[in-house]
């Protein structure tokens, strides 16, 4: 099941495996040991007993999920599911998001090489359709709205008419507002992690459908997409956010609030490094950069791809070409030094100051005036 089965139906290559083991605990343990031997993990597999799953990344880059059959119920729209054991793969497939993801292929006897397709997912794949399995799908889990848009842009598929109606209904009801920021954030990062051809169109479709997260531009231009072709998801996020902060990309607003959106650094992110890089981007583009700052590698990497001159500036030992000792030697009043160095730094970012010599001339021209 999962990405490998879907991509096989579409004639694509995938290293995303989703295994479901019918039977008892002993069958599950045997399958786990066998797959770990077949796909040795980079680090110890993660077990999630509450979800009856195990997950790891293999040394060859494959991503594996191993699970027991389960069903899910939702106590309220947007709430995390309550997971319960199920007896068969057929029951498990019924909890999936879209028909193209609700197809399984047997890998062991007696079902080896047999398709299990209770929701006509192969037919929908052939017809390039995205179709939910039931009418409450987007209400139960509104992140499926963002996932559906990712599939639309990545695969070039379109919505089944009934799915389109349900999508608009959930959109009009602002169902995405019922889920927590971390769940929306994870879908956003998955969009940034799409391959070089898809990530820009995915984000453009997000904005087209009114989900701009308060900072996405009206359009990821082909030029920006090309610059970030080889970048990782976090670098792309920082680069796009930086362009927004620079004023190059007027934002819409996800919730149509009258107030400006919150700075991204004030929200929760998967690791501290990304939070710090986002805060530094806010300081740099907001003209609050401290010249003593050590730029986080994520920020430097993003700038190298989109604004290489800025990357060099923040990485220099003297970001403004001069330091306090230089200004003291030039006779600059101590009370003015920090402000002048900051101004020199931003003049260098704009390209008006390109060397230490030009910086000294600028200082002396001020004193002569």
N, C-alpha and C positions, 0 to 999 in steps of 0.2 A: 504494500500500500504506500501512500505518500507520494513524494516527488518522483521516486524512481519509476513507480507504476504509471503515474500520469505522463511522465516524459517518455516512457517506452511506448505508450499509446500514440504519442505525437511524433515518434521517430527521433527523439532527442536523447542526449546522454546525460545521466544524472548520477551523483554520488550521495544522494539523500535517500536513505533506506528507512522504512517504517515497518517493523515486523510485529505481528500479533501472534501470540502462542495460545492455542486452545489447550485445554487439559488442566491438570493440577499443578501444584507448586513444584513438584519434581520435574515435570515437563518444562516448566519455565526455567528452572535452574540449569537443566541440561542445555536448553537453547541458548541461554546467556553464556555459559562456558564455551559452547561451540562457536558462537559468533565472535566472542572475544579472541578465541584462537584464530579464527579466520580473518578478523579485522582487529589486529592488536591496537589498543587505545594509546593515544599520546600520553594521557594521564588517567588516573583511576576513574572508572565510569561513575556518573552521578546517578544515585537511586532516589526515586520519588515515591515512597510507599503510599502516600495519600492519593497519588494518581495511578498507582500500580504500573509505573514505568521505570525504565533505565535508559540513560543517554550517554553517548560518548562520541568523540571524534577520533577516527583511526589515523594511523601513521601515513596512510596513502591519501589522506584528505577526505575520506568518506565520512558522512555523518549518519549515525545509527540511532534509532529509537526502538526499544524493545518493550512491549507491553502485553498485559493480559487483556482479554476482551472486557470492555467496560461500557457503561451507559452514563449519560450525564443528564441532570435536571437542573433547572435554573429557578432559584427561589424568587428572584426579582429581575426585571430587565437590567442587563448590564452587569449583574453579579457574577462572580466566579462560579463555575459549575460545581455541583455536588456529584462526585464520582462514585458509582456503584459497580460491583462486579456484574459481568454479563456472561452468558454461557457460551455464546458463539461469536464468530467473526461477523456474521450477518447482523447481529444486534449492534456490534461495535460500529459497523459501517453506517448505521442509522443515525449516529451522533455527529457525522462529518459535516463540514460546511457546505461543500458544493458537490454535485454529482460526479464531476471529473476527479474528485479526491475520495470518492466512496466506491472505489474499485480495488479489488485485491487479486493477487495472483498466487496460487498455491506453490509452495517451494518444497514441500515434503509429501510423501505418500500419506493418504490415498488421493490427495487433491493436487499433486505436483503438476505444474503447467496448466492448471484449470483456472479460467477466469471466474471470479465471483463478482457479479455486477448487478445487484438488486435494484439500482436506481438509474439504469441505462446511461451510465457515465461514459461508456465507450461510444455510444451513439452521439452524445453531446460533444465529446471530443472531436468526432468526425465532422460535426456540424458547427464547430467553433462556438459553442454555447457555454455560458456560465449560468448555472441553475442551482438555486438553493433547494434543500430537500423538503422544507416545510414552511408554512407561512409565517411562523414566529421566529425564523432563523435570525434575522437582523435585530429583532427585539431582544432575543435571548443573549446574543453576543454581537453588539454593534461594531466590534473590531472587524467583523466579517465585511463590513462596508468598505473599509480600507483595503482589506485583503482582495476583495472582488475587483477593486480598481487596479491593484497591482497585477492581477492576472489579466485583466483587460489590456493593459498597456504592454505587459511582457509577452503575452501569447498572441495578441491581435484578435482576441475573442470579443464577443458582444453578449449582452444580457439576454436571457430568455425573456419574452414579454412579461410573464408573471413575476419573474425576479426583478425586472425593471420597475414594475408597479410597487413591489414591496420595498425596493431600495428607495424610491421617491417618498413612500409613506414614512419610512424610518428617518429619512432626511428631513422631511417636513416636521416630524415629531422631535427633532434634535436628539435622536437616540444616542449619538456619540457622546453627548454631555453626561450620560448616565454612568460612564465608565471612568475609572481612575486615570490620572495622568500617566503613571508607569505603563499601563496597557496601551494607551495611545502612543506613547513614546517608543515602545518596542516596535510597533507597526511602522512608525516614522523611520526608525533606524533601519528596518528591513527594506524600506523603500530606497534609502540612500545606499544600501548594500546591493541593490540590483546590479546586473552586469552593465558593462560600458554602454551598450545600446539602449538599455531599458530604464536606467535610473532617472534620466531627465524626463522622458515621456510619462513615467509613473508620477513624478512630482507635479508635472504640468496637469495631469488628469486630476490629482488631488485638488489643486487650486481651481480648476474648471468646475469641479463639483462642490466647491465651497469649503474645502478642508485645507486651509493654508497654514494652520497652526500659528497664525499671527506674525510670521516672518518670511514665509516662502514668497519668492517673486512671482509676478504674474506669469512669467515664462522662464524656464531654464533655456538660455540661448544655446544654439549649436556650438558657439565659440566657448562658452563656459563648460559645456558638457565635454568638449574635446580636451580642454585643459585638465579636467578632472577624470579623464578616462581611466587612468591607472590608480586613482586614489582609493583609499578605503572609505568605509561609510562615515567614520568620525571626521576624517579630513574633509570630505565633501560637505558634511553638516557645517563645519566651522567656516569653510570657504563661502558657502551660500549665505550663511548668517552674516559674515563679514561684508558681503556685497549689499545685503539689506541695511546693515548699520551705516554703510557708507552713503546711503541714500540713493543707490543706483537702482533699487528694486522696490517701488512702492508696494506696500503690503495690503492685502485685503484683511479681513479679520474673521477668524474661525467662528466666533460666537456673536459677531456683530456688536461687540461692546463699544461704548463711547470712549472709554479710556484706552490708552496705548497698551499693547500686550505686555505681560511681565517679561523682564530680561530672562533669557534662557538659562543663565547661570543660577538663577534663583530657584529653578525647578530641579527635581531629582534626576540623576543620570546614572548609568551603570557603574561608572568608576570616577574617582576623584580627579584623575588626570583630565578627563573630558570636561568636567565642571570648571577646573582651573583654566583650561584653554579657552572655554567660552567666556569666562570672566575677563581674561586677558584680551580677547577680541573686542569685548565691550569697551574696555579701557583704551585700547589702541585706536579704534575707530571713533570713539567718543572724545578723543584728545585728552585723555586722563592718564596716559602711559607714564609710568615712573621709569626714568632712565636707568635706575638700578635694577629693574626687573630682569629676571632670566626667563626668556620666552620658553614656554612649554614646547616640547618637540612637535606635538600635534598642531599647534598654531604655526610654528615655523614651517612645517611641511605643507600645510594648506596655503600659506603665503607664497612659498616657493613656486607653487603651481599657478597661482592667480595673480600675485603681485610680487614678483621676484625681487624688485628693488626694496620693497618693504621688508622682505625676509632678510636681506643683507643688512639693512639698517638695525633691526632688532637684535641681530646676532653680533654686531660690532662691539668691541670693547668700549668704544666711545660712540654710542648711537648718534650723538649730535656732532660728531667729528671733533669736538672740543670737550674739555672737562672743566671743573671748577678751578684747577690750578692755572689753566690757560687763561681763564677770564680774570683771575687775580693778577697774573702777569701783565694783562692788557689794561689793568687799572679799573676794572668794572666794579661798581659798588656791590658789596656782598649781598645786600638786600635784593638786588636785581638778578643775581646769577642764575638761580633755579629757573626763573621765568624765561630768561634769555636762552638757556640751554634747551628748555622744552620747545620754545619757538624755533630754534635752530633745527631740532629734531624733526618737527613737522614740515619745515621748509625743505629738509632733505627728502622727506617722503613725497613731497609734491614735485621734486626734481629741480627746485630753484637753487638749492645748494648741493653741489656734487663732490666737494672735496674739502679737506681741512683748510686749504689756502682760501677757498671761497668763503668758508665760515669765518676765518680771521678777517677777511676784507669786510664782511658784513658787520662784524663787531666794531671794527674801527670806523666804518662809515657812520654807524650810530653815534659814536663818541664825537666824531667831527661835526655831526649835525647839531 
